[in-house]
Amino acid sequence: MGITTQIRTKSIKSPLNYIGGKYKLLEQILPLFPKEINHFVDLFAGGCNVGINVNAEKIIFNDNLTYLIELFQTFHSKELEAVITHIENRILKYDLSLTNEEGYKKIREFYNENKNPLDLFVLIAYSFNHQIRFNNSHKFNNPFGKNRSSFNKTMKLNLERFIVQLKTKNIQFSNVSFENYDYSFLSKNDFVYCDPPYLITTGSYNDGKRGFKGWNEKEEFDLLRILNELNSKSVNFALSNVIEHKGKSNDILINWVNKNPDFNVNYLNKNYSNSNYQTKNRDKNGSVEVLITNYKTSIPMQTTLFNF
């Protein structure tokens, strides 16, 4: 298969348009990771953009969104041709297109009754902004992406490359909330990457009204406590987050960094004009996104105490 020869020359992009996905930041994030990793735990896997591009002896994708993990498990277990055939057959059966909203509603109803993971992917392909959204009854309820969303050539190629890469790695899947994850097997040669919901940004995954656990100050404190425990056991971790967003600051995170001066703060260039948190010229309506690590990296990094 021609695609197999392509995957090693370019980062793999998730076939899912997952909110907060880190694909565009991979060139900044991956060089900051340890060079040798035994177990890599992608604690908030989301679209798996980070974990799928990491070299490790074993990669563990965890997310509390059960249906998402089931989808990735299906990608991992089924042959690529079988996955593509299923998707294309569903498109034909329901006459899915950029304009057929009724066909979309029919397959959405069918999925909600049967919960076939590959049907979830078909829904995502034709839903508004390709997003995943459930109600409190765990019914998929994202609206139709009229004139915008479809299983196009780019999405198909991303899916193919993702599945091929998935099958080359030693993968384990888990679907528990981060506070219930069993960290006891981890040692100094292992690595935990955390990309949780951001406390000071607005997202449907934060509100706790989508049938799955939300994110508030309690979760923020719980995660930081767990990271401190990992640090005490010499387990390396990296935490993606934002220090500031549209004029709001994450004081919980800032105070935590100040109390742990050995941690390192790496500024990431994304949606703000200047990546230095201390500058007076940074975009007040933007975000200051960081990667916080409890270890020294092989490239220069910026360590900052935040003062208010």
BAVEX-502926 format. One record per residue: x, y, z of N, C-alpha, C, O in turn; residue in three letters. Coordinates in steps of 0.02 Angstrom, whole numbers, plus 32768, in hexadecimal, padded with zeros to 4 digits. Each point is the difference from the previous one (the first is absolute). Example, Ala and Ser with C-alpha at 12.3 -4.5 7.8 and 13.67 -1.06 7.14 Angstrom:
REM BAVEX-502926
82947EE481867FD3803B8000802D803C800080347FFF8021ALA/7FBA80367FBB802A803B80037FD980378025801980378008SER/
END
This chain:
REM BAVEX-502926
802A7FC480007FD6803C8000802C803E8000802C8007802AMET/7FC880277FA8802A803B7FF98001802B803E8033801F8010GLY/7F957FE380137FFC802C803A80317FEC80378016802A8027ILE/7FFB7F967FDD802D7FE88034804380237FFB801F800E8033THR/7FF97FFF7F918041801F7FF77FFE804B800F8035801F8008THR/7F907FFE7FFC7FFA8048800D80028012804A801580368012GLN/7FD57F9D80187FF180138045803D801280287FFA80208034ILE/80417FCC7FB7803C800D8027802080437FEE80318014801FARG/7FB6800E7FAF801D803F7FEB7FD7803D8016801480387FF3THR/7FB57FBD802D7FD4803680147FDA7FEC803E7FEE7FC68009LYS/8004806C80237FD97FF1803C7FBB7FE87FED7FE380167FCFSER/80047FBB80597FBD7FE57FF47FCC802D801F80058014803AILE/7FC87FFD7F9F7FCA802980197FC47FD580107FED7FD47FD9LYS/7FF4803980607FC57FDB80127FC980097FCC7FF980367FE4SER/7FE07F96800F7FC780087FD27FC6802680207FCE800E7FDFPRO/8038800280617FCB802280248012804A800A80398010800FLEU/7F96801B7FEA80098047800E7FF1800C804A7FCC801B8012ASN/80637FCF80187FF38001804880118044801E8036801A7FF2TYR/7F9D80028036800B8041801E804080008029800A7FD4802AILE/8022805C7FCA803D8005802680377FD27FE780347FF98021GLY/7FC37FE77FA580327FD37FE5804380227FF78003803C7FF1GLY/80337FA080188043801D800180297FF47FC0803D80088000LYS/7FA27FE67FCA80267FF07FC3802C803A7FEB803A7FF67FEFTYR/7FAC80488011802680397FE880398013802F802C80277FECLYS/7FD47FBE80508035800F803080337FC88008802E80058028LEU/7FCA7FC67FB1802C7FC68008804A80127FF7802A7FE68025LEU/7FE580457FAB804680127FF5801F8023803B803D7FFF8009GLU/7F9A8021802180198020803C80007FD1803C802C8003802BGLN/7FA27FD17FD97FF77FD6803B802E7FC37FFF80227FF28032ILE/7FDF7FE97F9780257FC17FFF804A80068010801B7FD48022LEU/800880607FC7804780068012800C8009804B80387FF68017PRO/7F94801D800E8007800A80487FF57FC08028800B7FFF803DLEU/7FE07FCC7FA17FF57FC0802280427FDB800A802F800B7FDAPHE/7FD47FC98058803C7FD68009800E7FD77FC17FD27FED7FDCPRO/806D8006801780137FDB7FC47FF17FB680047FF17FE07FCDLYS/80118005806F7FF27FB880097FC77FF98032800480178039GLU/7FC77FC87FB17FC47FF7802A7FEB7FB77FFF7FFC7FE17FCBILE/7FF88004806F7FE57FBC80057FB480037FF67FE87FF37FC9ASN/7FF3801E806B7FB780097FF97FF1804A7FF58015802B8028HIS/7FC87FE57FA27FE880437FF47FB58001800D7FDA7FDF7FDDPHE/8010804680567FB9800480117FE480427FE6801280358019VAL/7FC27FC67FB67FDC803A7FE57FBF800580297FCD7FE37FEDASP/80378041804B7FCC7FFC80337FBD801C7FE97FCB7FE68013LEU/8037804E7FC47FC3801E7FE480087FFB7FB4800C80337FDEPHE/7FED7F92800780167FF27FBC7FDC80297FCB801F80157FCFALA/7FA07FF8803A7FDB80287FCE80067FE17FBB7FF07FC57FF7GLY/802880627FD980087FE77FBC803F7FD87FF5800C7FE87FC9GLY/801E8010806A803E7FD87FFE8036801F7FD4802D7FDD7FE9CYS/7FD08064800A803280207FD680467FFB801D80317FFA7FDBASN/7FD58008806780427FFD801F801A7FB9800480357FF07FE5VAL/7FA57FE4803B80167FBB800A80117FDA7FC1802F7FD87FFFGLY/7FAB80357FCB800C7FDB7FC2804380127FE1801A7FDB7FD7ILE/8002805E803C804080177FE5803B7FF8802F803780187FF2ASN/7FBE7FC6804680357FF6803280227FBC7FF67FDF7FCE7FF0VAL/80628030801980257FC2800080077FE88049801F80218029ASN/7FC57FA57FE580047FE380437FF87FB57FFB7FE67FE67FCFALA/80317FF780657FF87FB780007FB77FEC80017FEC7FCF7FE1GLU/7FEC805880437FB87FF380047FDB804280078016802C8026LYS/7FB47FDC7FB67FD8803D80027FBB7FEF801B7FDF7FD27FE8ILE/800C8053804A7FBF7FF5801F7FD4803C7FF3800E80388017ILE/7FBC7FBE7FC37FCF80357FF37FC87FFA80337FDD7FCD8003PHE/801A806780257FCA800180317FD4803D7FF5801980377FF3ASN/7FA67FBF80137FD180387FFF7FC07FE880207FEC7FC67FF9ASP/7FF38067802B7FC27FEB80227FC47FFF7FD07FCA7FEB8014ASN/803F802D7FAF7FCB7FFC7FCD80017FB97FE380247FF27FD0LEU/7FB47FE3804D80007FB97FF07FF97FF27FB580247FD77FE5THR/7FAE804C7FFA7FF27FF27FBA803C80137FD4800A7FE37FCBTYR/801C804E804B803B80147FDA80357FC98003801D7FEE7FCDLEU/7FEF7FF7806F80317FCA80087FEA7FC27FD980297FDD7FE3ILE/7F968014801E7FE67FC77FDA800D80097FB5800E7FCF7FDDGLU/7FEE806E800C800D800E7FB9804A7FF27FF0800E7FDF7FCDLEU/801F8038805C80477FF47FF580117FB58005802A7FE77FDBPHE/7FB67FF78054800A7FB880057FEB7FDC7FC180217FD17FEAGLN/7FA980467FF87FE87FE27FC28031800E7FC7800E7FD37FD8THR/800B806A8024803380107FCE803C7FD28007801E7FEA7FCFPHE/7FF48008806F803B7FD7800F7FF67FB77FEF802E7FDF7FE9HIS/7F96800880237FF47FB87FFA7FEA7FEB7FB9800E7FC77FECSER/7FD280647FEF7FE67FEE7FBE803380117FC98029802D8007LYS/7FD37FAE7FC3802A800F7FC77FEB80427FE07FC580118000GLU/806B80137FE57FF280417FE27FC97FFB7FCB7FD380297FFELEU/80327FA57FD77FCF7FF97FCA7FB97FF6801B7FD080197FE4GLU/802B7FC280537FBE7FF4801E7FE28040801C7FC4800B7FFBALA/8066801F80227FE9803F801C7FE7802D7FC87FC9801C8004VAL/805E7FEC7FC77FED802B7FC97FC17FE77FDD7FD480277FEEILE/80287F97800A7FC47FE37FE07FC2800D80297FCC80127FE4THR/80387FE6805E7FC6800E802B7FE980487FF87FC5800E7FF8HIS/806B8020800B7FEF80477FFB7FDF80107FBC7FCC80217FFEILE/80517FC67FCD7FE5800F7FBD7FBC7FE07FF57FD6801C7FDEGLU/80207FA9803E7FBE7FDF7FFB7FCB802880257FC780057FE8ASN/804A801780527FD0802880267FEF80407FD97FC780168000ARG/806B80077FE17FF4803D7FD97FCF7FF27FC77FD380287FF2ILE/80367F9F7FEE7FD27FEC7FCA7FBB7FF1801A7FCE80157FE3LEU/802E7FC580547FBF7FEB801B7FD5803B80147FC480007FF3LYS/805B8033802C7FD9803980188005803C7FD27FE980378010TYR/80377FBF7FB5800580347FCE801C8041801F7FE580367FF6ASP/80517FC28031801D803980248024802E7FCF80237FEA7FD3LEU/7FD580578038801E80327FD58005804180277FEE8004803BSER/802A80307FA480068041801F7FBC8020800E7FFB802F8026LEU/7FD07FB67FBA7FBF802180047FC87FD4801C7FCB801A8011THR/80407FA47FF47FCA7FD380147FFB7FFB804C801C7FD3801FASN/7FC0805C7FFF7FF9800180487FD67FC6801A800D7FE68036GLU/7FC180067FA27FD57FC9801680277FBF80057FF77FD9802FGLU/8036801B7FA1802A7FC48003802C8001803D800B7FCC8021GLY/800F806F7FEF802A8007803C7FD87FF0803F80187FDD802CTYR/7FAB803D7FD97FD77FF4803B7FEE7FB680067FFB7FE68038LYS/7FFC7FF87F917FF07FB88002803A7FD7801A7FF77FD4802ALYS/8046803A7FBF80387FD98019801180158048801A7FD78026ILE/7FD780667FED800A801480467FD17FD9802D80147FE98036ARG/7FAD800F7FB47FD07FD9802780167FB780037FFB7FE18035GLU/801D80047F9480177FBB7FFE803B7FF6802F80037FCF8025PHE/802D80607FDA803A7FFA802D7FEA8002804980177FD88029TYR/7FBD80557FE87FEB800780467FDB7FC280197FFD7FF5803DASN/7FE77FE47F967FDF7FC2801480307FC680037FF57FD18027GLU/804180317FB2802C7FC57FF98048800B801880217FCF8012ASN/7FF6806F7FEE80438012801A80397FDA7FDE802E7FE98022LYS/7FCF800F7F9D80387FE47FDB803680367FFB7FF280367FE5ASN/804C7FBD8032803480348000800E801D7FBB800B803D7FFBPRO/7FF47F9B7FD1800E801A7FBD7FC8802D7FE7800B802E7FD8LEU/7FB87FC5803F7FC8802D7FEE8009804480227FEB80337FE6ASP/80357FCD8055800F803F8021803080297FD57FF7803D7FF9LEU/803A7FA27FE9802E80257FD57FDC801D7FC3800D80387FECPHE/7FC57FA27FF77FD980197FC77FD9803E80157FFD80317FDBVAL/7FE57FCC805F7FDB803A801A802E803C80077FEE80377FEBLEU/804C7FBE803380308037800A8013801F7FBD8007803D7FFBILE/80017F997FD2801480187FBE7FCE80327FE48013802E7FDCALA/7FAD7FC980337FCB802B7FE37FE1802F80337FD080237FF0TYR/804A7FE0804B7FE3802B8033802080467FFE8033800A7FE0SER/7FAE8024804280178045800180488005801B800D7FEB8038PHE/801F80307F9F80488007801180217FBD8012803380008022ASN/7FB07FC97FC8801C7FBD800E80087FF4804B802F7FDD8015HIS/7FA5803F8014800A7FFB80487FD87FC880207FD07FE67FE3GLN/8046800880597FE07FCA80277FD9801F8039801D80258029ILE/7FA37FCE7FDA7FD8801C80367FC77FD080127FDC7FE87FD5ARG/801E800A806C7FCB7FD480197FD68027803280178031801DPHE/7FAA7FB97FED7FD7801D803480087FD7804080277FD18002ASN/7FB38040803180077FDE80407FE97FB77FFE80107FDA802DASN/7FCC80147F9F7FEC7FBB7FF780307FD97FD27FF17FC97FEASER/80488056800980337FE27FD57FE77FF57FB980157FD17FDEHIS/7FBF805B800C7FEA7FFF7FBB802880347FD98006803A8015LYS/80167FB17FB38025802F7FD67FD080357FE67FCD7FEE7FE2PHE/80418052802A7FD080337FED801E803B7FDB7FE280367FFCASN/805A7FC17FE8801D80377FD97FD780097FBF7FEE7FCF7FE0ASN/8002806F800D7FD7800C7FC580267FF27FBF803C7FF58000PRO/7F9F800A7FCA801A7FF37FBD802D80397FE97FF1803B800BPHE/80477FB47FD5802E80337FE67FF080137FB880297FF47FD4GLY/7F9E802880207FE9800F7FBD8032802B7FD9801880338017LYS/7FF77FB57FAC802D80237FD180478009801B802780277FE4ASN/7FEA7FB4805280428008801D80237FBE800E803C7FF97FF4ARG/7F9F7FD68025801F7FC380197FF07FC37FD47FC77FF77FEBSER/806C7FE180087FF77FC27FDC803D7FD5800880348016801ASER/7FC87FAB7FD180397FD380008028800E7FC17FFB7FDB7FCFPHE/802B805C8032802380167FC480447FDD7FF980127FD7802AASN/8012803A7FA280407FDE7FF18033800B803780257FD38012LYS/7FDC806A800A8031800E80357FF17FD8803F802E7FE4801ETHR/7F9280197FF57FED7FDA803B800F7FB57FF580167FDE802FMET/7FDD80097F95800E7FBA7FF2804A7FF1800480147FCD801CLYS/8015805F7FC880487FF68003801A80038048802A7FD78013LEU/7FBD805880158014800480467FEE7FC0802580267FE78029ASN/7F9E7FFF7FC97FEA7FC28020802D7FC67FEC80157FD9802BLEU/7FFA80217F95802B7FC97FE980458003802080197FCD8018GLU/8005806D7FE880438007801C7FFF7FF3804B802F7FE3801BARG/7F9D803480067FF97FF680487FFC7FB6801180227FE8802DPHE/7FB37FF37FAF7FF77FB9800E80417FD97FF280127FD48027ILE/800F803C7FA2803F7FDE7FF08033800B803880217FD18016VAL/7FE4806D80018030800F80377FEB7FDE8041802B7FE78025GLN/7F9480177FE87FE77FE1803D80157FB7800580107FE78036LEU/7FF17FF87F9080107FB87FFF804B7FF2800580147FC78009LYS/8015806D7FF280487FF6800780188006804880397FF1800FTHR/7F9B8024801D8014800E80457FE37FCE80327FCD7FE07FF2LYS/8053801B80477FE77FD880387FD0802B80278014802A8028ASN/7FAB7FCA7FCD7FCC802D801A7FD57FDC80357FF17FC57FFBILE/7FFD806280387FCF7FEA80317FCD803880088011803B7FFCGLN/7FB07FB2800F7FCB803280077FE17FFD80467FFC7FCB801EPHE/7FEF806F7FF97FE1800580427FCC80377FFD800980327FDDSER/7FC07FC680487FCB80337FFD7FE6801280467FC57FFC800FASN/806A8019801C7FED801580438010804A8009802A801C7FDDVAL/7FB480048053800F8045801080458002802180147FD28023SER/800F80647FD3804780058014800B7FF0804A80347FE48012PHE/7F9D802F801A800A7FF580477FF97FB6801380147FEC8037GLU/7FCF7FED7F9D7FF87FB8800D80337FD67FDB80007FC28005ASN/802C805E7FD680337FDB7FDB80327FE280318011801E8033TYR/80077FA57FBE80317FDE802B804780137FEA80187FE87FCDASP/800880438059804380177FF080367FD68022803C800E7FF8TYR/7FB17FBF802C80307FDD802B80377FDC7FD980357FF3801CSER/7FC07FFC7FA580317FDA7FD98036802D7FE380327FE77FE5PHE/7FC6805A801F802E802F7FE080428007802680017FFE803ELEU/8035800A7F9D80428009801E8024803A7FDD7FE280237FD7SER/805D7FE8803A8025803A7FE7800B7FFD7FB4801080337FE3LYS/7FE87F947FFE80087FFA7FB87FBF800A7FDA7FFE7FFC7FC2ASN/7FCC801180627FBF800A7FE27FF0804B7FFB8023802A801DASP/7FA87FE57FBF7FF080477FF37FB580097FFB7FDD7FD97FDFPHE/8009805A80427FB980107FFF7FF680447FDF801B80328017VAL/7FBE7FCF7FB37FEF803F7FDF7FB88011800F7FD37FD67FF8TYR/80228068801D7FBC801780137FEB803B7FD6802280347FFFCYS/7FA77FC57FDF7FE280377FDB7FB7800480157FD37FEF7FDAASP/8021802880647FBC8000801B7FD680397FE3801B802C7FDEPRO/7FA47FD5802F7FD9803B7FEF801E803C802580177FFA8039PRO/7FE8803F7FA7801F803C801E7FCD8024802B7FC980117FE9TYR/80497FFB80557FD2801C80317FE480447FEB7FC6800F800DLEU/8063801B7FD37FEB80457FF27FEA800B7FB87FF580397FEBILE/80037F917FEE7FE580077FBD7FBA7FE37FFF7FEC7FDB802CTHR/7FEF80387FA17FBB7FE97FFA7FFD7FC67FCE801580087FC6THR/7FD17FC0804F7FF87FC87FD47FC77FD380177FF37FFC803CGLY/7FEC7FE47F957FC77FD5801280167FC7802C7FD77FE48026SER/806A80097FD780187FC88029800A80168048800A7FD5802BTYR/7FF3806C7FE4800B801880447FC37FFF802C80057FFD803DASN/7FC080067FA57FC5801280277FDF7FC680257FD4800C802AASP/80417FB77FC97FE27FC880247FB97FF17FEC7FDD7FDB8022GLY/800D80417FA57FBB7FF77FEA7FFC7FD87FC07FCE80037FDBLYS/80667FD7801680037FDA7FC27FFF7FB5800D80147FD87FD5ARG/7FD6801580667FFC7FB9801080417FE5801C80037FC58013GLY/803180657FF080407FEB801B8019803680307FE780388001PHE/804A7FB580278019802B8035801880437FE6802380037FCDLYS/7FCB80338055801680427FEE80438011802080227FD4801CGLY/7FF2806B7FE080408016801B7FF7804280257FE980317FE3TRP/80297FCF805C7FFD803D8027803D8003802F80307FDB7FF6ASN/7FCE8050803C803A8008802B80137FC08026803B7FF4800BGLU/7F947FE48007800F7FC28023802C7FD37FD580327FE58017LYS/7FBA80127FA980277FD67FD38046801D7FF680317FDB7FFCGLU/7FD380687FFF8041801F7FF7802F7FF1803B80397FED7FF6GLU/7FAD801B804780287FF1803B80127FB6800380397FEE8012PHE/7F987FE77FDE800D7FB7800380387FEC7FD0802C7FD98011ASP/7FD280437FB280347FEF7FD080448018801780327FDC7FFCLEU/7FD28061801D8040801B8017801B7FD8803B803D7FF78007LEU/7F967FF1802480167FD68038801E7FBF7FE680337FE98019ARG/7FAC7FF97FB580197FC17FE38044800B7FDF802C7FD68006ILE/7FDD80637FD98041800E7FE180378009803480397FEB7FF5LEU/7FB68032804480308005803780137FBB8019803A7FF38010ASN/7F967FE07FF4800D7FBC8017802D7FDC7FCE802E7FDB8014GLU/7FC6802E7FAB802B7FE27FCE8047801B800680317FDB7FFALEU/7FD4806680108042801E800780267FE4803C803C7FF47FFCASN/7FA18000803B80207FE4803C801A7FBA7FF4802C7FE88024SER/7FB97FF67FA980167FBC7FF0802F80007FC4800F7FCB7FE4LYS/800980708009803080097FC87FE37FE97FBD80257FE97FD4SER/7F99801E80257FDF7FF37FC07FFB80427FDA7FE480308019VAL/80377FD27FAB7FFE803D7FD87FBA800D7FE57FDB7FD27FEEASN/8013806E80107FBF80137FE3800880427FD9802F8025800APHE/7FA17FE77FCA7FF980407FDE7FB6801380017FD57FD67FF2ALA/801D8068801E7FBB801880047FF680397FCF802180348004LEU/7FB17FC37FCD7FEB80367FD37FC8802780217FD27FE3801DSER/803380607FE07FCB8029801D800980487FE9802D800F7FD9ASN/7FA7801C803E800780477FF28005802680427FDB7FF4802FVAL/8055803B7FD38009802B803B7FCE80397FFE7FE680178033ILE/800C80017F907FD380387FF77FD77FF77FC180187FE67FCEGLU/7FA9803080357FD47FFA7FC67FCD803880017FD78005802DHIS/802D80267F9F7FD180377FF87FF7802980407FC980108015LYS/80708001800A8000802A803B7FF77FDC80418008801E8036GLY/7FE77FA17FC87FFA7FD9803D80407FDA800D80207FE97FD1LYS/7FF2800F806E803C7FDA80117FED7FC380297FD080018027SER/80577FCA7FD17FF57FC38026802A8004803F80397FE98002ASN/7FAB803680328026800C803D80127FBF802480347FFC8021ASP/7FA27FD17FD8800F7FC0802080407FE37FE2802C7FEA8024ILE/7FD980187F9A803B7FE67FDE803E802B800F80367FE5800CLEU/7FC1805C7FF38038802E800D801C7FF58047803C7FFD8009ILE/7F987FFD802780167FF5804580247FBD800780307FFA8025ASN/7FB87FD57FB7801F7FBD8002804780037FE5802E7FE2801CTRP/7FDB80427FAC804380077FE3802E8025803080397FED8009VAL/7FAD8047801680298027803080167FD6803C8035800B801BASN/7FA17FC57FF980117FD58039802F7FC77FED801A7FDD802BLYS/7FF1801B7F94802B7FCA7FE88035801E7FD17FFC7FF67FC3ASN/8034802E8058803080257FD6802D7FD37FD6802080187FD1PRO/7FE27FA7803D80287FD27FD77FDC7FED7FBF801F7FE37FD4ASP/7FA0802C80287FDC7FF27FC2801480337FCB801780378010PHE/7FE17FB67FB28015802B7FC87FC480147FD67FD57FD77FF0ASN/802880697FFF7FC8801B7FD9801980107FBA802D802A7FF7VAL/7FB67FB47FD78012800B7FBA7FC780237FDD7FC87FE87FFFASN/804680537FE47FCC80257FDE7FF87FE77FB980327FF47FDDTYR/7F908004800D7FF17FE77FBE7FE180377FD67FD480248018LEU/80417FE27FAA7FE580337FD37FC17FE57FDF80037FD07FDAASN/7FC5805080357FC17FE97FE17FD4803A7FED800180177FC7LYS/7FD8800280687FCE80347FF0800F804380217FD28026800EASN/806E7FE87FFD80118040801C803F801A7FDE80287FD97FE7TYR/7FE1806880198034801F7FD880457FFA801F803280017FDCSER/7FD27FF9806480417FFB80217FFD7FCA80347FD38000802AASN/805C7FD07FD47FFB7FC5802B801B800B80467FFA7FD4802ASER/802480667FE3801C800C80437FCA801B802D7FE280347FF4ASN/80107FA680427FCA8014802D800E804480207FD180248010TYR/806F7FED7FF98011803C80247FF980407FD57FFF8037801BGLN/7FFD7FC17FA38000803B7FD57FC2802A800B7FCA7FE68010THR/803E805B7FE97FC8802E80077FD980077FBF7FCB80207FFELYS/804F7FC27FCC7FE280097FBE7FD97FC47FE87FEA7FFE7FC7ASN/800C7FD180647FDD7FC47FE97FB6800F7FF37FE58031801BARG/7FFD7FA77FBC7FBA80097FEC7FD17FF3803A7FFC7FC78019ASP/7FE2806C7FFE7FD47FF9803A7FC37FD47FF27FE27FE6802ELYS/800D80117F927FC87FD67FEE80157FBA7FEB7FD77FD87FEBASN/8069801A801A80197FBF7FEC80097FD0803A7FE5800B8036GLY/80427FC17FBD800E7FCE8033804B7FF88009802680067FD0SER/7FEE7FED806E80457FEF800E80017FB5800F7FF17FEB8038VAL/80217FEE7F967FFF7FB7800780457FE88012803280177FE5GLU/7FD17FB9804980407FE8801A80017FB480037FCD7FDF7FFFVAL/807080078005800C7FBA8010802B8000803E803A80167FFFLEU/7FAB7FD0803880247FFF8040801C7FBA800B7FDB7FCF7FFDILE/8066802D801080207FBF800A80237FFF804480128034801CTHR/7FF87F907FFE80237FF7804080477FE67FF4801D7FE1802DASN/7FFF802B7F9880427FE77FEF802280327FD17FDE802B7FE2TYR/80637FD080188026802A7FD27FFD7FE17FBB80047FC37FF8LYS/7FF580687FD57FFE7FE87FBC8043800C7FDE802C8022801BTHR/7FDC7FC37FA9803F80057FDC800680417FD88033800C7FE0SER/7F98801D8022800480417FDE7FF2803780337FE07FF38033ILE/8038804A7FC07FF6803780307FB7800B800F7FD67FFB7FD3PRO/801A8014806B7FBC800C80147FFD803B803080338015801BMET/7F9180037FEF7FF6803B80297FDC7FEC80417FCB7FE17FFDGLN/8053802F803C7FE17FF280407FEE80418021802B802C8007THR/7F977FDB800D7FE8804080177FD77FF9803F7FD77FD28006THR/8032805C80297FD3800780387FCF80377FED801480357FE9LEU/7FAC7FBF80227FCD80307FED7FEE802C803B7FF17FE68036PHE/8010805B7FC17FF2802F80367FC5802C7FED7FFB80177FC8ASN/7FD97FF480697FC6802B7FF57FFC803380387FD2802A8000PHE/
END
